[in-house]
C-alpha cells in the first residue's frame, strides 16, 4: 500500500503515522519553504532537499518506531510506527 502525506510550511501534516510492514509512505512538500525528511535510523536514510512539489518515498520493511525530522528545521519532527502485517 501507499500512504501519502504532506509537508506544510512549519510542520509535517501528520506527525504520527501508523503503517504495516511493506507499506510505502510518501511525503509531498506543499510548502514554499524547502524541507528535508531525515530519519534517525541511518538504514532508512534521508531525502534530498525537497522543494515545493517534490516527493520522498520510503518503503518500511521492518516493524518498529522510526523517528524523523526536517534537516533545515529540526523542531519539525514525526514518527512512523510500523507493525507486522
N, C-alpha and C positions, 0 to 999 in steps of 0.2 A: 504493500500500500504506500500511499504518498500523503504526507501531511504538509500543507503549505501554511506559512505564517509570514508576518511582515515585520520589518524593522522600521520603527517610526523615528521622528526627529530626535527624541531623547530617551527612548526605551524600546525594548523588544515587545511587540504586540502581545505575545504570550510568553510570560516569564517561566511558566511551568508547563511542560509538555509531557504527556504520558503516551508511550507507544509500545508496540510489541516488537520482538526480535524480527529483523528483516524489513522493518518499515523505514522508508526514506523520509527525512524531514528537509524541507526546502525553505530557506529564508529569502524573502524578496525585499530589497531596500526600496521603500516607497518615499523615503525622505530626500530632501535636497542635500542633506548632510551625508558625507561619506562615512561608512561604518565598516566594521570587520568582526566576523564571528571567530572567536578564539576559544578553543577547548583546553581545559586544564590537562586533559588526557592527551598526551602527545601522539598516541596511536591514531587519534582522530584527526588531529592537525587543525589548521586554521584556514580561513578563507583568504582570498586576496582582499584588498581594499575594495569594498563594494560601493559603487556609485549608484545613483538613482536608476532603478530598473534592473540592476544586476542581481543575480541569484547565487546561492551557495547551497549545495545539497550534500547531505550525509546519510548513508545507509547504516543503521545501527544493527550490528550482528551479534552483540553480546549483551546479556542483561546487566543492569546496574544503573547508577546515578551518574550522569555526565554533566558537569557544570561548565558554563561558558560565559564569556564576557565580550564586550566590544573593545578591540585594541585601542582605538583613539579615545574611548570614553569608558574607562574601567568601572565606573559606577553603574553602567548598564550591564546587568547580569541576568542569567537564566539557568534553567536546569531541565535536562531531558531525562526522564525516568523510563528505562526500558525493561519490560517484563518478558518472561518466557512466553512464547506463542501459545 
